[in-house]
């Protein structure tokens, strides 16, 4: 669970992104992850990754995680973040992403972000049933992992189930108002 101060800062960053004040949002997120306890916060890191995707600066972020992992090879959060960067930047295939996340789960145990990564790759491949399963696994690991609610909404919409898609999108919006998806093309 995220502490209230971090949640407020993340909400502020999301609001800045929502109104397209990207540089300010980037600075706020950078300050957040400079705090040792927030470096491990994959939700905060995911916002950085999504913003870097928009700003076309994923290569720099990728190098940051590679360097960090060289010094801290057992850091599970950094391992997942590197996989998320490579996945969002289409630096690896969806199959390679799935393998990476499965290895993380095998080596370190179940993790909401890893299941989310698998689900996202399954969704990209059009394997909606497996995507749903993995998004649900993500939420089972951490009900506060709201990116999986967004993923479920998109899968439901793609399957033509607008009512269920609206339900999951509502859950997503409740968990993360002014989220980065508010003005990104989806």
C-alpha positions in Angstrom: 0.0 0.0 0.0 1.2 3.5 -0.9 1.6 6.0 1.9 -0.6 9.1 1.7 2.3 11.6 0.9 3.4 9.5 -2.1 -0.1 9.0 -3.3 -0.6 12.8 -3.2 2.6 13.4 -5.2 1.7 10.8 -7.7 -1.8 12.3 -8.1 -0.2 15.7 -8.6 2.1 14.3 -11.3 -0.9 12.6 -12.9 -2.7 16.0 -12.9 0.3 17.7 -14.5 0.4 15.0 -17.2 -3.3 15.3 -17.7 -2.9 19.0 -18.5 0.2 18.2 -20.7 2.7 19.9 -18.3 5.1 17.0 -19.0 8.3 18.6 -17.9 6.9 19.5 -14.4 5.5 16.0 -14.1 8.8 14.5 -15.0 10.6 16.6 -12.4 8.1 15.6 -9.7 8.4 11.9 -10.5 12.2 12.2 -10.5 12.2 13.8 -7.1 9.9 11.0 -5.9 12.2 8.2 -7.0 15.2 9.8 -5.6 13.8 8.9 -2.2 15.2 5.4 -1.4 11.8 4.0 -0.2 10.2 5.2 -3.5 12.8 3.8 -5.8 11.1 0.4 -5.2 7.6 1.7 -5.9 6.8 0.2 -9.2 3.6 2.2 -9.7 5.6 5.4 -9.4 8.2 3.9 -11.8 5.5 2.9 -14.2 4.3 6.5 -14.4 7.9 7.5 -15.2 8.0 4.8 -17.9 4.7 5.9 -19.4 5.8 9.5 -19.4 9.1 8.6 -21.0 7.3 6.7 -23.7 5.3 9.9 -24.5 8.5 12.0 -24.4 10.5 9.5 -26.4 13.1 9.2 -23.7 12.8 5.5 -22.9 16.4 4.7 -23.9 17.7 6.9 -21.1 15.5 5.3 -18.6 16.5 1.9 -19.8 20.1 2.7 -19.3 19.3 4.0 -15.8 17.8 0.6 -14.8 20.6 -1.3 -16.5 23.2 0.6 -14.5 21.2 0.2 -11.3 20.8 -3.5 -11.8 24.6 -3.9 -12.4 25.1 -2.5 -8.9 22.1 -4.2 -7.4 21.5 -7.5 -9.3 18.9 -8.8 -6.8 16.7 -5.8 -7.0 13.3 -7.2 -8.1 11.7 -3.8 -8.6 14.5 -2.7 -10.9 14.3 -6.0 -12.8 10.6 -5.5 -13.4 11.0 -1.8 -14.3 13.7 -2.7 -16.9 11.3 -5.3 -18.4 8.5 -2.6 -18.4 10.7 -0.1 -20.2 11.7 -2.7 -22.8 8.1 -3.8 -23.2 6.7 -0.2 -23.5 9.4 0.8 -25.9 8.9 -2.3 -28.0 12.6 -3.1 -27.5 11.8 -6.8 -27.1 9.0 -8.9 -28.5 5.9 -9.7 -26.5 7.1 -13.3 -26.2 10.4 -12.1 -24.7 8.6 -9.9 -22.3 6.4 -12.8 -21.1 9.5 -14.9 -20.6 11.2 -12.2 -18.6 8.2 -11.7 -16.3 7.8 -15.4 -15.9 11.4 -15.7 -14.8 10.9 -13.0 -12.3 7.9 -14.8 -10.8 9.8 -18.1 -10.8 12.9 -16.6 -9.1 11.2 -14.1 -6.7 7.6 -15.2 -6.3 4.3 -13.8 -7.5 4.2 -10.0 -8.2 1.3 -7.8 -9.4 3.6 -5.9 -11.7 5.0 -9.0 -13.3 1.5 -10.4 -13.9 0.5 -7.1 -15.3 3.4 -7.2 -17.8 2.5 -10.7 -18.9 -1.1 -9.7 -19.3 -0.1 -6.6 -21.4 2.0 -8.8 -23.7 -0.9 -11.3 -24.0 -3.2 -8.4 -24.9 -0.8 -7.1 -27.5 -0.7 -10.6 -29.0 -4.5 -10.7 -29.1 -4.7 -13.5 -26.6 -7.4 -11.9 -24.6 -8.4 -14.8 -22.4 -4.8 -15.2 -21.1 -4.6 -11.5 -20.8 -7.7 -11.4 -18.6 -6.3 -14.3 -16.5 -3.0 -12.5 -15.9 -4.7 -9.1 -15.2 -6.8 -11.0 -12.6 -3.7 -12.6 -11.1 -2.2 -9.1 -10.9 -5.2 -7.8 -9.0 -5.3 -10.9 -6.8 -1.6 -10.2 -5.8 -2.4 -6.5 -5.1 -5.9 -5.1 -5.4 -4.4 -1.6 -5.5 -2.4 -2.4 -8.7 -4.8 -0.2 -10.8 -3.1 -0.5 -14.2 -4.6 -4.0 -14.4 -8.1 -2.5 -14.1 -7.3 -0.3 -17.1 -5.9 -3.4 -18.9 -9.1 -5.4 -18.1 -11.2 -2.5 -19.4 -9.4 -2.4 -22.7 -9.6 -6.2 -23.2 -13.3 -6.1 -22.5 -13.8 -3.3 -25.0 -11.8 -5.3 -27.6 -13.9 -8.3 -26.9 -17.1 -6.2 -27.4 -18.2 -6.3 -23.8 -18.8 -2.6 -23.2 -20.6 -3.1 -20.0 -17.8 -5.0 -18.3 -15.2 -2.6 -19.9 -17.0 0.3 -18.4 -17.0 -1.4 -15.0 -13.3 -2.0 -15.0 -12.6 1.5 -16.4 -14.7 2.9 -13.6 -12.6 1.0 -11.0 -9.5 2.3 -12.7 -10.7 5.9 -12.6 -11.7 5.6 -8.9 -8.3 4.3 -8.0 -6.3 6.8 -10.0 -8.1 10.0 -11.0 -6.3 12.2 -13.5 -4.2 9.3 -14.5 -1.7 9.5 -17.3 -4.2 7.7 -19.6 -6.5 10.7 -19.4 -4.9 12.4 -22.3 -2.7 9.7 -23.9 -4.1 8.1 -27.0 -5.2 4.5 -26.1 
